[in-house]
Amino acid sequence: MSRPIRSRRTVLAVPGSSEKMLAKAQTLDADSVFLDLEDAVAPAAKEDARAAIVKALLEGDWTGKTVTVRINDASTAWAFEDLETVVAGAGSRIDCIMLPKVERLADLHWLDTSLDQLEQRHGLERGRIGIEVQIEGPSGLSIADELAGGSPRVETLIFGPGDFMASMQLPSLTIGENSLGGYAPLDTVFVLLAIAARKHGVQVIDGPYGVISDLSGFEKAAERAVAFGFDGKWVLHPSQIDAGNRIFAPQQASYDRAEQILETYAFHTSEAGGGRGAVMLGDEMIDEASRKMAEMTALKGRRAGLIRTLRDA
């Protein structure tokens, strides 16, 4: 089945062990949420967290949000029980499963096959539940292209900066920081992930910025991700949501211009408009490449709920 294109400007992390935060998340304006069974849940609390997540999915109102559950990584003793419990208990309410610390293509294939078996066992539509692949180390980054195209369920690649920075021995104690002594060591990572995602038609999401009180730092990190073509970013606190939604949506003027380009180009390339391949829009020449660039901006604007306000060229 073809994958839906979901809005993921902001992806809210929600600890599965906190009933309070599971309830609060439903009221917030994040595009997407992931209910976490991994790092945010202590080993002794994982069983209760699974039950709490199933309960919240079945009884809560998640309307308008992409709903994901992050299980533990495939090498752990918890991974399959995480997956089996949430899919058996609330599979119809889950859009995606997030798999962290993906270092091997086999990890992705394990999740793909397990989901297929569980969907069949529990009478769910086969192939409907998507996969979000979290890349957190050099081994995963080295096969990002294979992971992005490794299963028709894959909807997005996610960068996990904390574990990645640790594995690369970067001299920083702030998760998501990319300015170290005048260098930007994560820029190459962003390029590689964006290329892999775009090659295979999946989304690419930046991980968290760890200093919750530093909204300016979060905004700079989000703006950097936008500059590399990322679709969204994790948010750790409600205070980051509005900024993330704004930064990952086109500015109104850019959206208006994109719709103008599409409208003008469609007319002038038609028989009624003269069948031309390149035309002027104000002082700018637009052609097929312009249309492709405008289409991406327009699609992101529409997903963000923007309304066109300008129609004159």
Order of alpha helices (4+ residues) and beta strands (2+ residues): beta-alpha-beta-alpha-beta-alpha-beta-alpha-beta-alpha-alpha-beta-alpha-alpha-beta-alpha-beta-alpha-alpha-beta-beta-alpha
